[in-house]
Amino acid sequence: MFKEINIYITFDSWMKEEPDAVIKGAIKFKGESHLEIQDENGYTQIINLNKLYAVVY
């Protein structure tokens, strides 16, 4: 089941509830420094968590 995954780079964008990126997909792997998301088109998106403020799903 795909969910809307909101990615926030800064605290300010998170507080304003204005995501810097939105991916519709499913989390396939959650590592210490990255997420692997399968998007609605079947692609795997690898998101580096080190430079992000929050990922909300």
C-alpha atoms as a printed R data frame, in Angstrom:
   type eleno elety resid chain resno      x      y       z
1  ATOM     1    CA   MET     A     1  0.000  0.000   0.000
2  ATOM     2    CA   PHE     A     2  1.438  3.353  -1.047
3  ATOM     3    CA   LYS     A     3  1.413  6.336   1.278
4  ATOM     4    CA   GLU     A     4  2.325  9.968   0.801
5  ATOM     5    CA   ILE     A     5  5.845 10.411   2.189
6  ATOM     6    CA   ASN     A     6  6.717 14.025   3.037
7  ATOM     7    CA   ILE     A     7 10.385 15.013   3.148
8  ATOM     8    CA   TYR     A     8 11.490 18.136   5.028
9  ATOM     9    CA   ILE     A     9 15.004 19.526   4.672
10 ATOM    10    CA   THR     A    10 14.678 22.232   7.327
11 ATOM    11    CA   PHE     A    11 12.951 22.772  10.652
12 ATOM    12    CA   ASP     A    12 11.199 25.789   9.123
13 ATOM    13    CA   SER     A    13  9.608 23.777   6.301
14 ATOM    14    CA   TRP     A    14  8.501 21.145   8.839
15 ATOM    15    CA   MET     A    15  6.934 23.785  11.132
16 ATOM    16    CA   LYS     A    16  5.090 25.355   8.179
17 ATOM    17    CA   GLU     A    17  3.964 21.879   7.040
18 ATOM    18    CA   GLU     A    18  5.424 22.613   3.592
19 ATOM    19    CA   PRO     A    19  7.387 19.534   2.494
20 ATOM    20    CA   ASP     A    20 10.400 20.063   0.251
21 ATOM    21    CA   ALA     A    21  9.550 16.835  -1.592
22 ATOM    22    CA   VAL     A    22  6.643 14.385  -1.622
23 ATOM    23    CA   ILE     A    23  6.892 10.782  -2.799
24 ATOM    24    CA   LYS     A    24  3.930  8.430  -3.056
25 ATOM    25    CA   GLY     A    25  5.332  5.029  -2.197
26 ATOM    26    CA   ALA     A    26  6.184  2.422   0.413
27 ATOM    27    CA   ILE     A    27  9.229  2.216   2.692
28 ATOM    28    CA   LYS     A    28 11.125 -0.969   1.804
29 ATOM    29    CA   PHE     A    29 14.202 -0.549   4.027
30 ATOM    30    CA   LYS     A    30 15.025  1.769   6.901
31 ATOM    31    CA   GLY     A    31 18.746  1.998   7.637
32 ATOM    32    CA   GLU     A    32 20.737  4.165  10.009
33 ATOM    33    CA   SER     A    33 21.573  6.732   7.336
34 ATOM    34    CA   HIS     A    34 19.103  6.125   4.495
35 ATOM    35    CA   LEU     A    35 15.622  4.992   3.479
36 ATOM    36    CA   GLU     A    36 14.720  2.924   0.447
37 ATOM    37    CA   ILE     A    37 11.310  3.798  -0.935
38 ATOM    38    CA   GLN     A    38  9.525  2.004  -3.759
39 ATOM    39    CA   ASP     A    39  7.555  4.720  -5.517
40 ATOM    40    CA   GLU     A    40  4.219  4.347  -7.283
41 ATOM    41    CA   ASN     A    41  6.026  3.944 -10.640
42 ATOM    42    CA   GLY     A    42  8.019  0.945  -9.419
43 ATOM    43    CA   TYR     A    43 11.314  2.822  -8.994
44 ATOM    44    CA   THR     A    44 13.434  2.548  -5.850
45 ATOM    45    CA   GLN     A    45 14.290  5.927  -4.354
46 ATOM    46    CA   ILE     A    46 17.235  5.970  -1.919
47 ATOM    47    CA   ILE     A    47 16.975  8.915   0.469
48 ATOM    48    CA   ASN     A    48 20.036 10.037   2.453
49 ATOM    49    CA   LEU     A    49 18.817 10.962   5.948
50 ATOM    50    CA   ASN     A    50 21.971 12.783   7.048
51 ATOM    51    CA   LYS     A    51 20.962 16.148   5.550
52 ATOM    52    CA   LEU     A    52 17.221 16.032   6.254
53 ATOM    53    CA   TYR     A    53 15.245 17.358   9.184
54 ATOM    54    CA   ALA     A    54 12.281 14.954   8.989
55 ATOM    55    CA   VAL     A    55 10.587 12.280   6.902
56 ATOM    56    CA   VAL     A    56  6.887 11.902   7.699
57 ATOM    57    CA   TYR     A    57  4.667  9.068   6.483
